[in-house]
């Protein structure tokens, strides 16, 4: 049945793409129809009555009557929804409450209805349709994929609504759809322990040498899966050969039983993998799945930094952005592989854009989708069937062109995610540009990095905290630091101006191996799901890296070697 359903799903996705392309020739009309239909549907909700949605006949009226509000204004309503009250933000029953990761601030609770999930599914199918088309152009095939996200929810509210991370809600509500795409049973996503879940997903996917894709929310998580494959290669081969599942894994007994019933020995495939391990010295995704066609993960923002390490594991496998989305909604879908630009998802939400010169205004003026300009940056507002109107999640996007009449967006950074010694506001985008260039200049892969500020200087100096990839040494840290300072001045003019006068010279700190693994573990202990880890690459929190071991601290004229002290 599965062999029949995957081609059917592909056909549906290609139709969804074709319909979407027709609609984005008429972006204004589609957006206006979406908004007015939504307002009619929501007019009798509590919030709809408060803002007089039933009287709104035009986009201009909507903008005049409904204010731009932060999450704090919605929080009392979402708490009442969690307690079981109906018709508060949406006329439809809330079937799931997404809790945002909290990695960039306080956790938020976002309502999901069947209607809002339908919009998300439509965009997902459109994205798959674009991927299939792009792969055809490269003479590659679409097929089963490896995914390691958890489907576990975190609990149920007093009102009887399940709550948890966004990916768990999406995967559970569209279980039938996603089961057709997995190269492993749905049950492999159920273990609570992250390592156990990754291991069993890899074990089942390895049985199928025709696995075509790997997907994860962020590139860092793709690299983690590749590291697990490399680290546990021998164990995976043994389990594949014998038809066993490692007894050391922390698997819930009922889940282990289910998986053992579905797992069977595959000595032929195990022998193939053993030969790869013997000849290459390790297992990588590109080696074990030689027909690997695509990697699907977030593009834009800090992704390029991690993409520098992809060729070692994936060769020239295309990287597809899939969709730019958050718990609050679907923003855009990617029309091609190896491209950071994505097309506004005009059927998923009504969108407005705040131009940069309006960011500090109390009542900012907004632009519609067809009014934005290429080369400009905007904060993006969404109105959708989740019940939030003109909602600003704080993302900064750059418009890089148009696809038909719909803007092409690139995510740049989350507003507020910056570091300042004075007033220069160095963003994650600035920091990632610099570190990506330094990796190339010095031919040195970094495990990760974070720019923080010193404690005892005023104004504070920049501290470039880096961890080298395992087995690598930075031969000339002085030159690295000098280049860091120069490149940061090149990408951030405000930093350049302040460095001439007030900001003291930066310092480089080389952290011990495993340092950023400790930071990620701290995030997990705070309750952030492992599939949604967003590692901040700039931080004004002086305690963010507290307790980590510094091997060397490099000033512009000397080096302190902590290991010798």
N, C-alpha and C positions, 0 to 999 in steps of 0.2 A: 504493500500500500504506500509506504514511504517513497519508493522509487517512482511511483506514479504521481504523488502529490508534489514533489519538488519541481518537476517541469510545469505543473499546473500553477504553482505559486510563482514561478518565474514568468509565466505568461501574464498572470494578473499584475505583477509588478511592472512589466513592460507596458501594459495598458495604462496603468496609473501614471507612469512617466509621460506617456504620449498625451494624456488628458491634461496633465499639469502644464506641459509645454504650450498647449493651446491656450490655457487660461492666463499664463503670464504674458501673453500678447495684449491682455486687457486688465492689467494689474489694478488700476483705479476702480473699475467696475466690480471686479471680484472682491476687492477689499471693502467697498461700500456695501455690497450685498451681504457680505459676511457680518459686518458690524450691525446693520439694521435688523437682520434676522436674529442675531444674538440678543439684541436689546428687546425685541418683541418676546423672545423666549424667557427672558429674565425680568420682565417688567413688574411682575407681581411678587418677586422675592422681597425680603425685608430691605436689602440694600437697593434693589431696583426701585422700590417705592420711595425710599429716602431721596434718591437722586432724580426721580421723575422720569424714568426710562421710557414710560409709555407715551410721553409727550415728544420724545426726540424723533425728528424726521430727517435730520441731516448730520453730517460729520461735524459741521461747525457748531450746531446745537450741543452735540455730545461733548465737544471740547470745552464749551462754555459752562455746561451744567455739572460735569463730572471732574473733580480735581485730581491732580496727580498725587497719590498718597503712598507713603512708605508701608512696609509690612506691619509696623506697630499699629497702624490704623485698622488693619484687618485682623489682628491677633485676637481681639475679644470675640469676633465672629467665628473664627476657626475653633476657638475653645468651646463655644456653644455647639458647633457642629460635632465636635468630638464627644460631647455629652449627649448627643442624639437628637438635637433639635433639627427640624426640617425647614426647607424653603428660606434659608438664611441668605446664602450667597448664590445658590443655584436652585432651580426648580426641580432638578433631577436628584435622586438620592445620591449621597456621597458614598462610594463603595470602597474607597481607600484614601488614607491620609499619608502623603509623602512627607517624611521628615528630611529636610535638607541636611547635608553632611556636617555643616557647622565648621568646616575647615577654614573658612574665611570670615567667620563671625558667628552670631547666635543662630541656633537651629530654628528653622521655620517649619510650619505645618501647612502643607498645600493640599487642598481638596482635589480629588479625582472622581469624575463621574463617568458613566459609560459613554456619554456624548463627548466628553473631553478626550477620553481614551480613543474613541473612533477617529478623531482628528489626528491624534498622534500616530495611530496605525496607518492612516492614509499617507502621511508624510513618510513613514518608514518604508512602505511599499514603493512609493515614488523614488526614494533613495536607492532601494534595491534595483529598481528599474534602470536608474542612471548607471549603477555599478555594472549591471549586465551588459549594457550598451558599451560602456568604456572598455570592459574586458574583451568584448568581441573585436573592437578596433585593434587590440593588442594581440589578438589570436590566443586569448586565454579563456578558460572556462569558469563559469560560476558554479559553485557546488557547496557541499557540506562544510561547516566551519566549527572551529574550537572556540568556546566561550567559557569563562570560569567564574562569572558573577554568581553570587549567592541568591537563592530565591527565598531565603528565610525572612519572615517579617519579624518585627521586634515586639509585637504584642497587639492587644485589642483595647480600644478605649471603653470607657464606661457606657458609651452609646452603642457599643457593639461593632465598631468600625476598625478593621485591621489597619495598622500603621507600620511604617518602616521606610527603607531607602527606596528611591525612585526606581532603580533597575529591578528590584524584587517585585514591585507592584506591576511594572510593565510586563515582566516575564510571566507572572502568575495570571494576569488578566488575559493575556494572549498566548497562553500555554500551547494551544493547538498549533498556532502559526509558527512559533519559534521551534517547536519540536521537529518540524520539517527541515529546519536549517542546521540542527546540531549534528556533529560527527560523533556524538556520545549521547547516552540516555539522559533524559530530563532529570532523573534521580541523582545524577552526579553533581547537580547544582545544589543539593539539599544539605550536605554536611556543614555543620557550623564551623568546624576548624578549617582555616584557610588552606593550610598545607595539604590536608587530607582531600579537600575539594579539588585543588589544583592537580593533585596526583591522580585521582580517579578520572578526572576529565582527560588528562594526558594519556592515561592507560587505555581508555576506550578509543580515543581519537587515533592513537598509534596503530590500532588494529586495522584502521582503514588508510592505506597508503594513498588513497585518492582524495583525502581531505584537502580542501581548496583554500580555506581562509582561516584567519585568526582575528578575533575581535575583542577589544577591551575599551573601557571608557577613556583611558589616558595612555600615552606611549610608555610611561614609566611602568605600567602594569603589564604591557606587552613584553617588555624586557624582563620583568620578574618571571613571567611564564617561561620565557626562553632560558632563564637561569635555572629554574626548577628542572626543566628537561635535561639540561647539562649536568646538574648536580646529582639527580636521581636516575640517570640513564641506565646504569647497570641494574638497579632494582626494578625499574619498569620493564626491562627486557626479560628479567627472570620471571616476573609476574605474567608477562605475555606468553612466555614459553610454557609455563606450568598451569596457566588458567587460574592463578591465585590473586589475592589482593593483600598487600603487605600487612601483616598482623600488627605492626607498630603504628599504623595510622589511627588517629583518634576519630573513628567512625562510630556514629550511633548504631547500636546493634540492629535495629530494624532496617536502617539504610544499608548497612553492610550485607544483610541477608538479601535485600532486593538486588543489590549490585552483583553479588556472587551468583545469583540465579541468572543474570543476564551476561555475565562474563564467561568466556570459554577460552581454552588454550589455543594459541596460534603460533605453533613452533616455526612455521615457514617464515612468517613475518618477523618473529624474534630473531631468527638466523640472519635475515637481511639487516636488521638493526645492529646485531652483534658485529657483523662485518663492517658496517659504517663506523662503529665505535672503535674497532680494532685499527682500521685504516686511517681515520681522521683524528682519533684521540678524544672525541666528544660527539655528542648528539646536538644538532641544531635544527630548528624548524625547517630550514631549506634543505638540509641533508635528508631528513626523515620523510618529508613530503616534497618530493622533487617536482611535483606539479603544482606547488603552492602558487595561487593566482593573486591573492590580495591580502593586505593587512588593513583592517578597519579600526580606526582610532581617531581621537580628537586631533585636529590640525589648528594652526594659529596659536596665539599666546606663546607659551613656553615650549611647545611641542618640538620645534626645530632643534632645540638643544639635545633632546633625547634621540631624535632621528639621526644624529651624527653617528650613533652606535648601532643603528639598524643593519647596515650592510654586513657586519660580521656575523649576524644571525640569519638574515633574510636575503642577502644578495641584492638583486635589483627588483625584488617583489614590489609591485605598486602599493602605495599607501593611500587609502581612501578615507576621507573625513566622515563619510556616512551622513550624519546630521549634527547640526549645532543646536543643542537643546539643553534644558535644565529642568529641575523639578517643576518650575513655574510654567513651562511651555516649550513648544517647538518653534525655533526661530528660522532655520534655513536648512536646505538639503544640498548636498554636493553633487554637481553635475558631471564631475570627472575625477579621475585618480591623479595623484601627485600634484594636487592644486589646493592652495589654502582658501580659495574663494568659493563661497556657497550662495545659492539662490534663495532669496527670501521665501519662506513657506507661506504663501499668501492665502492658503486654504485652512491654515491651522490657527491663526490669530489675526486680530486687527493690529497693525503696527503704526507707531509714530516714532519720530526721531528728534532728539534734542541736539541742536548744533552746539559746537564747543563754546561759542561766545555766550550761550544761554545757560551754561551749566551752573552758574552761581546765582541765577535769577530766582526770586521767590516764586514767581509764576512763569516758568519758561515757555516760550513759544515753540511749538513743534512743527515738524515737516511731515508730509506723507511720503509713502514709499517712492513715488515717482518724482518727488521734489528734491531728493538728496543729490549731492554732487560727488562725482568720483574724486578721490584724493582727500576727502574730508572725513573727520571722525565725529561720531555721534554716540550719545546714550540712547538705548533702544527701549521703548515702552510697549507693553503688550496688553491686549484685552482679549480674553478668550473664555471658553466654557468652564474653566475652573472657578469663575466668579470674581476674578480680580480685574479691575478696570484701570487702564492707563498706568499699569504697574511698572515701576522702574527697578530692575534687579541690580543695576549698577554696572552692567557690562558696557565696555567701550568697544565699538566696532568701527572699522574703516570701510568705507565704500570704495571698491576698486574698479567698478565698471557696472555694466548692466547685461543681463541675459534676457533678450527680448525687452520688455519694459520693466522688469523686476530688478532691483539692485543686487549686485554681488557683494557679499559681506566677508570680511575677515575679522575674527575675534582678536582683539589686541590685549586687553587686560581688564581686570575687575577694578572699577573705580574705588579708590581708597586703599588699594594695594600698592603703596609706594613707600619709599624711605626718604627722609629729608634731614640733612644736617642743619640747613638754614631754611630756605624756601624752594629748593631746586626740584623736588618731587621726582626722584628716580623711580620709574615704574618697573614692573616685572618685564615688560617688553624691552625696555632699555637694557636691563641686566642680562636678559637672555641673548640679545643681539651681541653683547660684548663677550659673553662666555662661549657662545657658539664660534665666534671669530677666533678667540684664543685657542680653542681646541684645534682649529684648523692651522693656525699659525705655528703652534708648538707641537703639532701632531701628537697630542696627548689626550686620551679620553678621560673625562671626569665622571665619577660615579654620581655626583650631584654637587650643588653649591647653594650658598645663601649669603646675601649681602646684609650685614647688620651694622650697627653703630657702636662706637667705643663708649665706655662708661665715664671716663675721667677727663675727657677733653671738652672744651667749649670754644667754638662749636665742635661737635663730635666729628671724629674721622670715620671714614668708611673702612669696614673690615670685610675683606673678600674671603669667605670661608669656603674652602674646597676640599673634596675628598677625591683622590685619584682612583681610577679603576684599578682593580686588583692586579698586582704584578707590574705596575708602571711607576716610574720615578720622574719627577720634574727636575731636569738637569740644570736649568737656569731660572730659579725662582725670581731673582732680581729683575731679569728681563720680562718675565711674565707679569710682575706687578707693575713695572713701568708701562707695559703695553696696555694693561687693564686700565690704568689711570688715563692714558691717552685716548683709548677707544671710548671710554665712558664720556669723556669730554666731547668726542666727535658725535655721539648719538644723542646727548642731552646738553643742549646749549646752556641751559640754566646751571648745570653742574660746572661747565667750563668757566662761566663767568664767576661763580662763587669760589672755584678752586684758585683763581688768580689772586683772590683777596682774603677770604675768610676760612674756607674749609681746609683743614690740615691734610698733609699727604696720607693716602690710604695705606693700609697694611694688608698683607696676605697671610692667612692662617691655613696651614695644611693640616687637616684633621686625620686622625687614625682611621684605618680601614674599619668599616662597620658603623661609623658615626651616624650616617643618615638612616641606616637601618634602625638605630636606636630612636631617632626622631620619629620615624614612621610608626614604630611600636608604641611610642607615647601617644600618637594620634589615635591609634586603634584603641588604646586604653581609655581615651576620652569618649569612645563610642562612635567614632567615624568608621563606617563600613570599609573594608579593605578594597572594594571595587570602586570607591569614590574618593580615595585619597588624593587631595590636591596639595602638593607640597609648595609652600610659599618660598619664593626665591629672593624676596626682599622682606625684611622685617624690622620694625622699630622696637620690637619686644626685646629688651636687653637680656631676658632670661630664656629666650627661645632655644639657644644652643647650650644652655647651662649644663655643666657636668660632662661635656664631651672632651675627649683627650686631644690636645693640640700638639702635634709632633714638631712643627716648626712655625715660628712667626717671622715673617720677612718684612723688614722696613725697607725704605728705598735705598739705604746704604749699609744695612747689616742684617744678620740672620740670628734669631734666638732659637737654639735647638733644645726643646724641652726634654727630649729623651736623654740628654746628657746631664740634666740638672738633678 
